[in-house]
Amino acid sequence: MSGKMGKSLPCAAVSLLVLLATSQPAVVSASGSGRRPRYHSIFSFGDSFSDTGNKPVAFGWYSLPSNVMRPPYGSTFFGHPTGRSSDGRLVLDLVADCLGLPFVPPFLAHNGSLDFAGGANFAVAGATALDAGFFHGRDIPSAASKFPLNTSLNVQLQWFESLLPSLCGTAQECKEFLGGSLFFVGEFGVNDYNLLMKKMSLQQVRSFAPVVVTTITMAIERMIKLGAKSIVVPGVVPSGCSPPVLTFFADGRAGEADYDAVTGCLRDVNELGVHHNSLLRLALRELRCRHPDSTIVYADFFRPVMDMVESPREFGERFGRCQDDDD
C-alpha cells in the first residue's frame, strides 16, 4: 500500500467514527479530566474485507490451501502474514486503532483460548450472507465444489452466540455489555452474487438481491435483540471492476459494449451492486424506525472504490514506468 492510498484509509476510518459520534450520545460518559473509551469492544462479521485471520482455520477444515499465510500478505504493516487478505491493515483495523482498541482477534484462530472481552472477529474470507445449503442445493457452483464453505452470516452469528456465556451472565448483563460494543455486519453480498453468476444470468441474479438483503437485516435484528446498540453495515463494492469477475466474463460471456469505456469495468455487474446497496439502505432505514434506541450506520464501500478506479493517480497508483516510492 503506497503513498496517498495509505493515507486515505485512516481518513475514511476517522470519517466513519465522526458519523458514529454524531449519531447518538456516548455509550460511556466522560470521567474526570479525560474521556473514557466510547466503546470497550468490537464484534465483526463478514468476508475478506474484515477477516483478521479466520480464513486459514476455516479452509483447513475442508483441507483447502490458504494463500494468505505466505508473502506478500502482511508485508507492508505487520511484517508477516496474519491471515488477512491484505498486505497491510483492513478498515476494521484502522477503526479499532482510532478508537484506542486492539486489533479485533479472529475467533477461530484462537480456538477459545483468548479472552474476547475486547471483542472478536467472526468474518471469514469468501463468506456469504446466504447459508451454504442454499447454493449446494442448487448445484452452485457445481456438485464437485466445496464452495461456499459453511461460514455464512448465520453461522457466524451462531459462533457469536456461543461466545456470549463467557462474556456475560444474564440476558440483562449481556444487553449492558453489548450496548457498549461496536458491531460491524459486512461487507456481505459480493460472494453470494459471484457464486450465483456462475449458473445464472445477471437478471436472474438480480432477483435474489432482496433475499440477500433480508438475510442481513434479520441478522441485525438478532444482534439488537441481544443488546447491540451501535451497528455499522457496509454496502457491497463495485465487483464489476474486480479481476476475478473480469476474468470470469472474459471467455465470451460479455461483449465490448458491456464494458465501461473509461474504467473497463462491467456495467451490469456494477449496477447489481448499486441495486443491492439501494435495497440495503432502504432496509436499514426501516430498521432504524423499528429500533430508535439503536444507531445503525450504512458504510459506503462502493463510491470510494470507484473513485480509486476512476482516478487511480490521486491514490498513489502509478503506471507506465518504474518509480521510487518517494516520487
C-alpha positions as CSV (number, residue, x, y, z in Angstrom):
1,M,0.0,0.0,0.0
2,S,1.7,3.1,-1.1
3,G,1.8,6.9,-0.8
4,K,-1.6,8.6,-0.8
5,M,-3.5,5.3,-0.7
6,G,-2.0,4.6,2.7
7,K,-3.2,8.0,4.0
8,S,-6.7,7.8,2.6
9,L,-7.8,4.7,4.5
10,P,-7.2,6.3,8.0
11,C,-9.1,9.3,6.8
12,A,-12.1,7.1,5.8
13,A,-12.0,5.4,9.2
14,V,-12.0,8.7,11.0
15,S,-14.9,10.0,8.9
16,L,-16.8,6.9,9.9
17,L,-16.1,7.5,13.6
18,V,-17.3,11.1,13.3
19,L,-20.5,9.9,11.8
20,L,-21.0,7.5,14.7
21,A,-20.1,10.1,17.3
22,T,-22.8,12.5,16.0
23,S,-25.5,9.8,15.8
24,Q,-26.1,9.2,19.5
25,P,-24.7,10.2,22.9
26,A,-21.5,8.5,24.0
27,V,-22.0,5.0,25.3
28,V,-19.6,5.6,28.1
29,S,-19.6,9.1,29.6
30,A,-16.6,11.3,30.4
31,S,-14.9,10.8,33.7
32,G,-12.5,13.1,35.4
33,S,-10.2,15.2,33.2
34,G,-10.2,12.7,30.3
35,R,-12.7,10.8,28.4
36,R,-13.0,7.1,28.8
37,P,-13.3,5.0,25.6
38,R,-16.6,5.3,23.7
39,Y,-16.6,1.5,23.1
40,H,-14.9,-1.3,25.1
41,S,-15.1,-3.9,22.4
42,I,-15.8,-4.6,18.7
43,F,-17.6,-7.6,17.2
44,S,-17.2,-8.1,13.4
45,F,-19.0,-10.3,10.9
46,G,-18.2,-10.5,7.2
47,D,-15.9,-11.8,4.5
48,S,-12.3,-11.0,3.3
49,F,-12.9,-7.2,3.8
50,S,-12.9,-7.7,7.6
51,D,-11.4,-11.2,8.2
52,T,-8.4,-10.8,10.5
53,G,-7.3,-14.4,10.4
54,N,-10.2,-16.9,10.4
55,K,-9.7,-18.0,6.8
56,P,-6.7,-20.4,7.3
57,V,-8.6,-22.2,10.0
58,A,-11.9,-22.4,8.1
59,F,-10.2,-23.5,4.9
60,G,-8.2,-26.1,6.9
61,W,-11.5,-27.8,7.9
62,Y,-12.0,-28.6,4.3
63,S,-8.4,-29.4,3.5
64,L,-8.1,-26.3,1.3
65,P,-5.0,-24.3,0.8
66,S,-4.9,-20.7,2.2
67,N,-2.7,-18.4,0.2
68,V,-2.9,-15.6,2.8
69,M,-0.3,-17.3,5.0
70,R,2.5,-16.6,2.7
71,P,4.1,-13.3,1.4
72,P,3.3,-10.7,0.2
73,Y,0.3,-10.9,2.7
74,G,1.1,-8.8,5.8
75,S,4.3,-7.4,4.2
76,T,3.6,-3.6,4.4
77,F,2.4,-3.3,8.1
78,F,2.7,-6.5,10.2
79,G,5.9,-7.7,8.5
80,H,4.5,-11.3,8.3
81,P,1.3,-13.0,7.1
82,T,-1.6,-12.7,9.7
83,G,-4.4,-14.4,7.8
84,R,-5.7,-11.1,6.5
85,S,-6.4,-10.9,2.7
86,S,-4.3,-7.8,2.5
87,D,-0.6,-6.8,2.6
88,G,-1.5,-4.4,5.5
89,R,-4.3,-3.3,7.7
90,L,-8.0,-3.6,7.0
91,V,-10.6,-0.8,7.5
92,L,-11.6,-2.6,10.7
93,D,-8.1,-2.4,12.0
94,L,-8.0,1.3,11.3
95,V,-11.3,1.9,13.1
96,A,-10.0,-0.1,16.1
97,D,-6.9,1.9,16.2
98,C,-8.8,5.2,16.1
99,L,-10.9,4.0,19.0
100,G,-7.9,3.1,21.0
101,L,-8.8,-0.6,21.0
102,P,-6.6,-3.6,20.0
103,F,-7.0,-5.2,16.6
104,V,-10.0,-7.5,16.7
105,P,-8.8,-11.1,17.2
106,P,-10.1,-13.8,14.9
107,F,-12.4,-16.1,16.8
108,L,-11.5,-19.4,15.0
109,A,-7.7,-18.9,15.1
110,H,-7.7,-18.8,19.0
111,N,-9.9,-21.8,19.5
112,G,-11.4,-20.4,22.7
113,S,-8.0,-19.8,24.3
114,L,-8.4,-16.0,24.3
115,D,-10.3,-13.6,26.5
116,F,-12.7,-12.0,24.0
117,A,-13.9,-9.3,26.4
118,G,-12.3,-6.7,24.0
119,G,-14.2,-8.1,21.0
120,A,-14.0,-10.9,18.4
121,N,-13.9,-11.2,14.7
122,F,-16.1,-13.9,13.1
123,A,-15.6,-12.8,9.5
124,V,-14.2,-15.4,7.1
125,A,-12.9,-14.7,3.6
126,G,-15.3,-15.9,1.0
127,A,-18.2,-16.0,3.4
128,T,-21.8,-15.5,2.0
129,A,-24.8,-13.9,3.5
130,L,-26.9,-16.9,2.5
131,D,-26.3,-20.3,4.0
132,A,-24.1,-22.8,2.1
133,G,-27.0,-25.1,1.7
134,F,-28.8,-22.5,-0.4
135,F,-26.1,-22.8,-3.0
136,H,-25.3,-26.5,-2.8
137,G,-29.0,-27.4,-3.1
138,R,-29.0,-25.6,-6.4
139,D,-25.7,-27.2,-7.6
140,I,-23.9,-23.8,-7.4
141,P,-21.2,-23.5,-8.4
142,S,-21.0,-27.3,-9.0
143,A,-21.5,-30.6,-7.2
144,A,-17.7,-31.1,-7.0
145,S,-17.0,-27.7,-5.4
146,K,-16.6,-27.2,-1.7
147,F,-17.6,-23.6,-2.0
148,P,-19.2,-21.8,-0.4
149,L,-17.9,-23.1,2.9
150,N,-20.2,-23.3,5.9
151,T,-19.2,-19.9,7.1
152,S,-22.3,-17.8,6.3
153,L,-23.6,-14.9,8.2
154,N,-26.0,-17.2,10.1
155,V,-23.1,-19.5,11.1
156,Q,-21.0,-16.5,12.2
157,L,-23.9,-15.4,14.4
158,Q,-24.1,-18.8,15.9
159,W,-20.4,-18.6,16.8
160,F,-21.0,-15.2,18.4
161,E,-24.0,-16.5,20.4
162,S,-21.8,-19.4,21.6
163,L,-19.3,-16.9,22.9
164,L,-21.7,-14.8,24.9
165,P,-21.9,-17.0,28.0
166,S,-18.2,-16.4,28.6
167,L,-18.7,-12.6,28.3
168,C,-21.8,-12.0,30.3
169,G,-24.2,-13.9,32.5
170,T,-27.9,-12.9,32.4
171,A,-29.7,-11.5,29.4
172,Q,-29.7,-8.1,31.0
173,E,-26.0,-8.3,31.7
174,C,-25.4,-9.1,28.0
175,K,-27.5,-6.2,26.9
176,E,-25.5,-3.9,29.0
177,F,-22.2,-5.3,27.8
178,L,-23.1,-5.4,24.1
179,G,-24.6,-1.9,24.4
180,G,-21.0,-0.7,24.9
181,S,-19.7,-2.6,21.9
182,L,-19.4,-1.6,18.2
183,F,-20.7,-4.1,15.7
184,F,-19.7,-4.4,12.0
185,V,-22.0,-6.5,9.8
186,G,-20.4,-7.0,6.4
187,E,-19.4,-6.5,3.7
188,F,-21.9,-9.2,2.7
189,G,-23.4,-9.9,-0.8
190,V,-20.5,-9.9,-3.2
191,N,-19.7,-13.6,-2.7
192,D,-23.3,-14.5,-3.0
193,Y,-23.7,-12.8,-6.3
194,N,-20.4,-14.0,-7.7
195,L,-21.5,-17.6,-7.0
196,L,-24.9,-17.1,-8.5
197,M,-23.4,-15.7,-11.6
198,K,-21.7,-19.0,-12.3
199,K,-25.0,-20.6,-13.1
200,M,-27.5,-17.7,-13.7
201,S,-27.9,-14.6,-15.9
202,L,-27.3,-11.2,-14.3
203,Q,-31.1,-10.6,-14.5
204,Q,-31.7,-13.8,-12.5
205,V,-29.0,-13.0,-10.0
206,R,-30.6,-9.5,-9.5
207,S,-33.8,-11.1,-8.4
208,F,-32.0,-12.6,-5.4
209,A,-30.8,-9.2,-4.0
210,P,-33.9,-8.9,-1.8
211,V,-33.2,-12.3,-0.3
212,V,-29.6,-11.3,0.5
213,V,-30.6,-8.0,2.0
214,T,-33.4,-9.6,4.1
215,T,-30.8,-12.1,5.4
216,I,-28.6,-9.3,6.5
217,T,-31.3,-7.3,8.2
218,M,-32.7,-10.4,10.0
219,A,-29.2,-10.9,11.4
220,I,-29.1,-7.3,12.6
221,E,-32.4,-7.8,14.3
222,R,-30.9,-10.8,16.2
223,M,-28.0,-8.7,17.3
224,I,-30.2,-5.8,18.5
225,K,-32.4,-8.3,20.4
226,L,-29.2,-9.5,22.2
227,G,-28.3,-5.9,23.1
228,A,-26.4,-4.4,20.2
229,K,-26.8,-0.6,20.0
230,S,-24.1,0.7,17.6
231,I,-24.0,-1.2,14.2
232,V,-22.1,-0.4,11.1
233,V,-23.4,-2.1,7.9
234,P,-21.2,-1.7,4.8
235,G,-22.6,-2.0,1.3
236,V,-21.0,-4.0,-1.5
237,V,-18.1,-2.8,-3.6
238,P,-18.2,-2.5,-7.4
239,S,-17.3,-6.1,-8.2
240,G,-17.6,-5.4,-11.9
241,C,-14.2,-3.9,-11.6
242,S,-12.6,-6.8,-9.7
243,P,-10.1,-9.1,-11.5
244,P,-11.9,-12.4,-10.7
245,V,-15.2,-11.1,-12.2
246,L,-13.5,-9.6,-15.2
247,T,-11.6,-12.9,-15.8
248,F,-14.8,-14.9,-15.5
249,F,-16.6,-12.8,-18.1
250,A,-13.5,-12.6,-20.4
251,D,-14.3,-16.0,-22.0
252,G,-17.1,-14.5,-24.2
253,R,-19.8,-14.0,-21.6
254,A,-19.5,-10.3,-22.2
255,G,-19.2,-8.2,-25.3
256,E,-17.3,-5.0,-25.9
257,A,-20.5,-2.9,-25.2
258,D,-20.8,-4.4,-21.7
259,Y,-17.6,-2.7,-20.5
260,D,-17.3,0.9,-19.4
261,A,-15.1,2.7,-22.0
262,V,-13.2,4.7,-19.3
263,T,-12.8,2.2,-16.4
264,G,-13.0,-1.1,-18.2
265,C,-15.5,-2.3,-15.6
266,L,-18.6,-4.4,-16.3
267,R,-21.5,-2.0,-16.2
268,D,-24.3,-4.5,-15.4
269,V,-22.3,-6.2,-12.7
270,N,-21.7,-2.8,-11.0
271,E,-25.4,-1.9,-11.5
272,L,-26.2,-5.1,-9.5
273,G,-24.1,-3.7,-6.7
274,V,-25.9,-0.3,-6.9
275,H,-29.2,-2.2,-6.7
276,H,-28.1,-4.2,-3.7
277,N,-26.9,-1.1,-1.9
278,S,-30.1,0.8,-2.6
279,L,-32.2,-2.1,-1.2
280,L,-29.9,-2.3,1.8
281,R,-30.1,1.4,2.6
282,L,-33.9,1.3,2.4
283,A,-33.9,-1.8,4.7
284,L,-31.6,-0.1,7.2
285,R,-33.9,3.0,7.2
286,E,-36.8,0.7,8.2
287,L,-34.7,-0.9,10.9
288,R,-34.0,2.5,12.4
289,C,-37.7,3.2,12.6
290,R,-38.3,-0.1,14.4
291,H,-35.3,0.3,16.7
292,P,-34.9,4.1,17.5
293,D,-32.7,3.3,20.5
294,S,-30.0,1.8,18.2
295,T,-27.6,3.6,15.9
296,I,-27.5,1.8,12.6
297,V,-25.0,3.3,10.1
298,Y,-24.6,2.5,6.4
299,A,-21.0,2.5,5.3
300,D,-20.5,3.2,1.6
301,F,-17.7,1.0,0.2
302,F,-18.9,1.4,-3.4
303,R,-18.2,5.0,-4.1
304,P,-14.6,5.2,-2.6
305,V,-13.6,2.1,-4.6
306,M,-15.0,3.7,-7.8
307,D,-13.1,6.9,-7.0
308,M,-9.9,4.8,-6.9
309,V,-10.7,3.0,-10.2
310,E,-11.7,6.3,-12.0
311,S,-8.8,8.4,-10.6
312,P,-6.0,5.9,-9.6
313,R,-3.2,8.5,-9.7
314,E,-4.9,10.5,-7.0
315,F,-4.5,7.5,-4.7
316,G,-0.8,6.8,-5.4
317,E,-1.2,4.3,-8.3
318,R,1.5,4.8,-11.0
319,F,1.7,3.3,-14.4
320,G,4.0,3.2,-17.4
321,R,7.4,3.1,-15.8
322,C,9.2,2.0,-12.6
323,Q,9.4,4.7,-10.0
324,D,10.7,5.1,-6.5
325,D,8.2,5.2,-3.6
326,D,9.2,8.8,-3.0
327,D,8.2,10.0,-6.4
